[in-house]
Amino acid sequence: MTLDIDQANTTVKHSQSGFTLLEVLIAIAIFSVVSLASFTIFDTVLRGDENSKMRSERQNELQRAFLLMERDFTQIAKRTMRINGEAPGSSFLQTADDSFLADEQAIAFVRNGWTNPGLLLPRSDMQSVAYRLVDETLERLHYNFVDAVVGQEPRIRPLISQVMSLSFEFYDGSKWQKEWSGKTLPQAIAIELETRDYGLIRRQFLVAGDLAADGD
């Protein structure tokens, strides 16, 4: 009987014994490693998702801008522009020394096809358009009327950010030129953008040119 009591006491002592300090430290260390690994994975996933969204937004920004450019450049009209009530320019394409541009990294022209069904709005279906680079942002400018009156300010729409340089080339049917002058239109226009993230981007757009004027 005494032996049974001693065995019972021993069992109670074993059942009441806790973890040693070493076991607690090892458990804390394992938990810390697992937590750190989990946080690292979670942070990596969040950063990857954020970078993916930024790249997607950037690509959408470029795509929207180039679609808009294509619509404008492919509908260039053989028409000069009037700025602030002044006499019309001598060229269908203006690239420098103009108050509408105020920068050599720019181009301006008149385009057809500005939607105005039935001429319900008090304006033409032609539109004065310009593209320029300001503070590393490519901007599109346009007036409500083809011939801007004195004091009328253009509407400005930012298109592409992080642009370091902007240049244009013009195709005359045989070669590309850096400058264009005269009362004709090139067969194609190329735009080159030097961006901080994608480097040099070049897009070429066909121009209706003189063919569009044959039916006038």
C-alpha positions as CSV (number, residue, x, y, z in Angstrom):
1,M,0.0,0.0,0.0
2,T,2.8,2.4,0.8
3,L,4.5,1.5,-2.5
4,D,1.3,2.4,-4.4
5,I,1.2,5.8,-2.6
6,D,4.8,6.6,-3.5
7,Q,4.2,5.7,-7.1
8,A,1.1,8.0,-7.2
9,N,3.1,10.9,-5.7
10,T,5.8,10.4,-8.3
11,T,3.2,10.4,-11.1
12,V,1.7,13.7,-9.7
13,K,5.1,15.3,-9.6
14,H,5.9,14.3,-13.2
15,S,2.5,15.6,-14.4
16,Q,3.1,19.0,-12.6
17,S,6.6,19.5,-14.0
18,G,6.8,22.5,-16.6
19,F,9.2,23.4,-19.4
20,T,12.8,24.2,-18.7
21,L,14.2,27.6,-19.5
22,L,16.2,26.1,-22.4
23,E,13.0,24.6,-23.9
24,V,11.2,28.0,-23.6
25,L,14.1,29.8,-25.4
26,I,14.2,27.2,-28.2
27,A,10.5,27.5,-28.7
28,I,10.7,31.3,-28.8
29,A,13.6,31.1,-31.3
30,I,11.6,28.8,-33.6
31,F,8.5,31.0,-33.4
32,S,10.6,34.0,-34.2
33,V,12.2,32.3,-37.2
34,V,8.8,31.2,-38.5
35,S,7.3,34.6,-38.0
36,L,10.2,36.4,-39.7
37,A,9.9,34.0,-42.7
38,S,6.2,34.5,-42.9
39,F,6.5,38.3,-42.8
40,T,9.3,38.2,-45.4
41,I,7.1,36.2,-47.8
42,F,4.1,38.4,-47.1
43,D,6.1,41.6,-47.7
44,T,7.5,40.2,-50.9
45,V,4.0,39.3,-52.2
46,L,2.8,42.8,-51.3
47,R,5.8,44.5,-53.0
48,G,5.4,42.3,-56.1
49,D,1.7,43.1,-56.3
50,E,2.4,46.9,-55.9
51,N,5.1,46.7,-58.6
52,S,2.8,44.8,-60.9
53,K,0.1,47.4,-60.5
54,M,2.6,50.2,-61.2
55,R,3.9,48.5,-64.3
56,S,0.3,47.9,-65.5
57,E,-0.7,51.5,-64.9
58,R,2.5,52.7,-66.7
59,Q,1.8,50.5,-69.7
60,N,-1.8,51.7,-69.8
61,E,-0.6,55.3,-69.7
62,L,1.7,54.7,-72.7
63,Q,-0.9,52.8,-74.6
64,R,-3.6,55.5,-74.1
65,A,-1.1,58.2,-75.2
66,F,0.0,56.4,-78.3
67,L,-3.6,55.6,-79.3
68,L,-4.4,59.3,-79.0
69,M,-1.3,60.2,-81.0
70,E,-2.2,57.8,-83.7
71,R,-5.7,59.3,-84.0
72,D,-4.2,62.8,-84.3
73,F,-1.2,62.1,-86.6
74,T,-3.2,60.0,-89.1
75,Q,-5.8,62.7,-89.5
76,I,-3.5,65.7,-90.1
77,A,-5.1,68.2,-92.4
78,K,-3.6,70.4,-95.0
79,R,-4.4,73.6,-93.1
80,T,-2.3,76.2,-91.4
81,M,-3.0,77.6,-87.9
82,R,-3.7,81.0,-86.6
83,I,-2.4,81.8,-83.1
84,N,-3.8,84.7,-81.0
85,G,-5.5,86.2,-84.1
86,E,-2.2,86.5,-86.0
87,A,-1.7,85.7,-89.6
88,P,-1.7,81.9,-90.5
89,G,1.6,80.2,-90.5
90,S,3.4,79.2,-93.6
91,S,3.6,75.5,-92.8
92,F,1.1,72.7,-92.0
93,L,3.4,71.5,-89.3
94,Q,4.9,73.9,-86.7
95,T,7.8,72.6,-84.7
96,A,9.5,75.7,-83.1
97,D,9.4,79.5,-82.6
98,D,5.7,79.6,-82.0
99,S,3.8,81.0,-79.0
100,F,1.6,77.9,-79.0
101,L,4.6,75.7,-78.5
102,A,7.3,77.9,-76.8
103,D,9.7,74.9,-77.0
104,E,11.6,73.1,-79.8
105,Q,10.6,69.8,-78.3
106,A,7.1,70.2,-79.7
107,I,4.9,69.9,-82.8
108,A,1.6,71.5,-83.7
109,F,-0.9,71.0,-86.6
110,V,-4.6,70.9,-87.5
111,R,-6.4,67.5,-87.7
112,N,-9.6,66.4,-89.2
113,G,-12.3,64.2,-87.6
114,W,-13.0,66.0,-84.3
115,T,-16.4,64.5,-83.5
116,N,-19.2,67.0,-83.8
117,P,-22.3,65.1,-85.1
118,G,-24.5,67.4,-87.1
119,L,-22.3,70.3,-86.1
120,L,-24.5,70.7,-83.0
121,L,-21.6,72.3,-81.1
122,P,-20.6,75.8,-82.1
123,R,-17.2,74.7,-83.5
124,S,-15.7,73.0,-86.5
125,D,-14.9,69.3,-86.8
126,M,-11.3,70.3,-87.3
127,Q,-9.0,70.8,-84.3
128,S,-5.7,72.6,-83.6
129,V,-3.4,70.1,-81.7
130,A,0.0,70.3,-80.3
131,Y,2.3,68.0,-78.4
132,R,5.1,69.3,-76.1
133,L,7.4,68.3,-73.3
134,V,7.2,70.3,-70.1
135,D,8.8,69.2,-66.8
136,E,9.4,65.6,-68.0
137,T,5.7,65.3,-69.0
138,L,4.5,64.9,-72.5
139,E,1.4,67.1,-72.9
140,R,-1.3,67.4,-75.5
141,L,-2.8,70.8,-76.1
142,H,-5.8,71.8,-78.2
143,Y,-8.0,74.8,-78.7
144,N,-11.8,74.7,-78.9
145,F,-11.6,76.6,-82.2
146,V,-9.2,75.9,-85.1
147,D,-8.1,79.6,-85.2
148,A,-7.4,80.7,-81.7
149,V,-8.5,84.2,-80.8
150,V,-6.4,86.7,-78.8
151,G,-6.1,85.6,-75.2
152,Q,-7.6,82.2,-75.6
153,E,-5.7,79.6,-73.6
154,P,-5.3,76.0,-74.9
155,R,-6.6,73.0,-73.0
156,I,-3.8,70.9,-71.6
157,R,-3.8,67.2,-71.0
158,P,-0.8,65.4,-69.5
159,L,-0.1,62.1,-71.3
160,I,3.2,60.5,-70.4
161,S,5.4,61.2,-67.3
162,Q,9.1,60.5,-66.8
163,V,10.0,61.7,-70.3
164,M,13.5,63.1,-70.5
165,S,13.5,64.1,-74.2
166,L,11.2,64.4,-77.1
167,S,12.0,64.5,-80.8
168,F,10.4,64.1,-84.2
169,E,11.4,62.8,-87.6
170,F,9.6,63.2,-90.9
171,Y,9.5,60.8,-93.9
172,D,9.4,62.3,-97.4
173,G,9.1,59.1,-99.3
174,S,12.7,58.2,-99.5
175,K,14.4,59.2,-96.2
176,W,13.8,60.4,-92.7
177,Q,14.4,64.1,-91.9
178,K,14.9,65.9,-88.6
179,E,13.1,69.0,-89.8
180,W,10.1,69.6,-92.1
181,S,9.2,72.8,-93.9
182,G,7.1,73.8,-96.9
183,K,3.4,73.6,-97.8
184,T,3.3,69.8,-98.0
185,L,2.9,67.0,-95.5
186,P,5.3,64.1,-94.9
187,Q,4.2,60.6,-95.7
188,A,4.9,59.5,-92.1
189,I,5.9,61.1,-88.7
190,A,8.0,59.4,-86.1
191,I,8.1,60.4,-82.4
192,E,10.9,59.4,-80.1
193,L,10.6,59.5,-76.3
194,E,13.5,59.0,-73.9
195,T,11.9,57.7,-70.7
196,R,13.5,57.0,-67.4
197,D,12.1,53.5,-67.1
198,Y,11.7,52.1,-70.6
199,G,14.5,54.0,-72.3
200,L,14.0,55.1,-75.9
201,I,10.6,54.5,-77.4
202,R,9.9,55.2,-81.0
203,R,6.5,55.1,-82.8
204,Q,5.9,55.8,-86.4
205,F,2.6,57.1,-87.8
206,L,1.4,57.2,-91.4
207,V,0.1,60.6,-92.6
208,A,-2.6,60.9,-95.2
209,G,-0.6,63.8,-96.6
210,D,-1.4,65.2,-100.0
211,L,-3.6,62.3,-100.8
212,A,-6.2,63.7,-98.4
213,A,-6.2,67.0,-100.3
214,D,-6.8,65.6,-103.7
215,G,-10.5,65.4,-103.1
216,D,-10.8,68.9,-101.7
